[in-house]
Amino acid sequence: MGIISWIILGLIVGILAKWIMPGKDPGGIFVTIIIGIVGAFIGGWIGSLLGLGTLGTFSLLNIVLAIVGALILLGGYRLIKSQS
């Protein structure tokens, strides 16, 4: 996928993750995109460890893995923020 596709997917995944896990997080549109893109990499990494796919393909499973990765990222951020 090209960089534009990653940005669009990151935006969609970031929005879905914030919709699933609402709360006061840092943000704006750019942070949402970054959360989505990093979440996609985390989800893809977890998926490749479990043998579910790779980062290079585009499928519904990879979108779900990206959302899970973004939720893990948001949860980790909130855990660190609550301890400080």
N, C-alpha and C positions, 0 to 999 in steps of 0.2 A: 504494500500500500504506500501511496505517496504521503508526503508530509501534511498536505491539506486534508487527506482522509483521516490521518491520525488526529489532527486538531479537531475535526468535526466529530469523530468518534469520541474523543476526549471530552468535548463539550457535552455530548449526549449522555455519556456515562457519568460525568461529574454531576449533571443535573439530576439524573436518576438516583445517584447515590445520596445526594442531599435531600431528595424527595423521600427516599426510603428511610433515611436517618436524619430527620430535621433537627435543627438546633442552632445555637449561636456559634458559628465557625468563622474563621477569617474569610474574607472573600470578596468577591466581585467576580466578574465573568472570567478574568484571567486566572484567578486562583481555582475556579471551578474547572477550567480547561486543564490546568496542571494536575489537579487531583484526579481527573478522569484519565489523563495520559499516563501518569505514574501508576494509577490503579490498574490500567490495562496491562502495563508491564508486570506488575505484581501478580495479577490474575493469570497472565500468560505464563509466568514463571512457575506458579503453583500448578497450572494445568499441564505444563510440560513435565514437571516432577511426577505428577500422577499418571502421565501417559495419555492425557486427554486431548492433546493438540499442541500446536506450535504458535508462535507469535506471528508468523508470516501469512497465515490463512485468515480468511474473514468468514465467520460463521456465527450462527446464533449461540452456540456453545461458547465461543470466544467472547461474545458480548456479555454473556452471563458471567464468565470468569473475570472480565474487566470490571463489571459492577461489583463483584465480590471483592476484588482487589481494592477498589476505591472505598468500599465499606470498611475493609481492614485498615486502610490508610486513615480514614476519618476516625475510626474507633481508637486507633493508636494515638492520633493527635489529641483526642479528647482525654484519653487516659493520662498522657503526659501533662496536658494543660491542667487537669484536675489535681495532680500531685504537686504542682508548683504554687 
